[in-house]
Amino acid sequence: METTIPQFGIIGGGELGGALGQALTKARAQVIYYDKDPKKSTTASIDDLVRSCPVLLLCIPSWEVKTVLKQIAKTAHPNEERLVLSLSKGVEREFTTMDALLSDILPDYYDTGVLYGPMIAEEIMRGRRAEGILAVSNNQWFQPLRRIFSEAGIGLDVSGDMRGVTLCAVLKNIYAIAFGLSEGMHLGLNSKGKLAVMALREMKQILADGKADPRTAEGIAGLGDLLATGFSENSFNYRVGKSLAEGIADEHIRSEGLVALDELGRKMDLKKYPLAHAVATIVFHYGEPRGLSELIAEA
């Protein structure tokens, strides 16, 4: 029997959560929101969301996910069929990715997964098509989700490489900063073309080193999302890189790409990944942005 999804619970009523909720509502799905801001919520608590919604979409910054998962775990009941999906494209301390966080915190009787890909909120709000890759612990959810999301204008494909899909989502944010730096230095589209090749090569290498399938980086969650955000002013990480090149960045700014780059440098030797190393040097060690243009020229 196919799993039914009477309603979705969206945690995080920001740009992405709001855009997905709007699209799902247009597809005649029922959506309930919870946000720290009561004005963006349609329910009083996360507990209410967990009790009433079989599918929970986490559309919050990665640094808030751990706290929210602990709240979900407290309300979890073994007789309830639930799927918790992370759309947060970041890491916790020690480069702990969202797939690992879901597995570590939630009880075994809850299904978990990630949903990543080129899903720029502004485009979804305008009714433009988006694409996603779904990696779940229980594939019974795939067909009902694919049908509903298709009606909402979001194409879904499935991957058995949850680790690789999650790493791709994290890494594309790091390399989006590099694309923003390129834009801020006015290097042009030809250099961006080479930059894309360099970024993809490093993503595949990091996936292999992280015991994931490097071919996952060639798909929607990797190259697809990288290009969508690497050429878009709608990408916050892209804008961070651009502002760094222009010398107008706020030193207190926080983004999932910056956090991930910092944690990646603590976890792995960035010298193995020249592009990531160059971005880290510019971001964290006051390196000159021209170091990126020199790397592109020499690669």
Secondary structure as GFF3:
##gff-version 3
##sequence-region A 1 299
A	DSSP	beta_strand	7	11	.	.	.	ID=ss1
A	DSSP	alpha_helix	15	26	.	.	.	ID=ss2
A	DSSP	beta_strand	30	34	.	.	.	ID=ss3
A	DSSP	three_ten_helix	38	40	.	.	.	ID=ss4
A	DSSP	alpha_helix	46	52	.	.	.	ID=ss5
A	DSSP	beta_strand	55	58	.	.	.	ID=ss6
A	DSSP	alpha_helix	62	75	.	.	.	ID=ss7
A	DSSP	beta_strand	83	86	.	.	.	ID=ss8
A	DSSP	beta_strand	91	92	.	.	.	ID=ss9
A	DSSP	three_ten_helix	93	95	.	.	.	ID=ss10
A	DSSP	beta_strand	96	97	.	.	.	ID=ss11
A	DSSP	alpha_helix	98	105	.	.	.	ID=ss12
A	DSSP	beta_strand	111	116	.	.	.	ID=ss13
A	DSSP	alpha_helix	121	125	.	.	.	ID=ss14
A	DSSP	beta_strand	130	136	.	.	.	ID=ss15
A	DSSP	three_ten_helix	139	141	.	.	.	ID=ss16
A	DSSP	alpha_helix	142	151	.	.	.	ID=ss17
A	DSSP	beta_strand	154	158	.	.	.	ID=ss18
A	DSSP	alpha_helix	162	184	.	.	.	ID=ss19
A	DSSP	alpha_helix	189	209	.	.	.	ID=ss20
A	DSSP	three_ten_helix	214	218	.	.	.	ID=ss21
A	DSSP	pi_helix	220	224	.	.	.	ID=ss22
A	DSSP	alpha_helix	225	230	.	.	.	ID=ss23
A	DSSP	alpha_helix	236	246	.	.	.	ID=ss24
A	DSSP	alpha_helix	256	267	.	.	.	ID=ss25
A	DSSP	three_ten_helix	270	272	.	.	.	ID=ss26
A	DSSP	alpha_helix	274	284	.	.	.	ID=ss27
A	DSSP	alpha_helix	290	298	.	.	.	ID=ss28
###
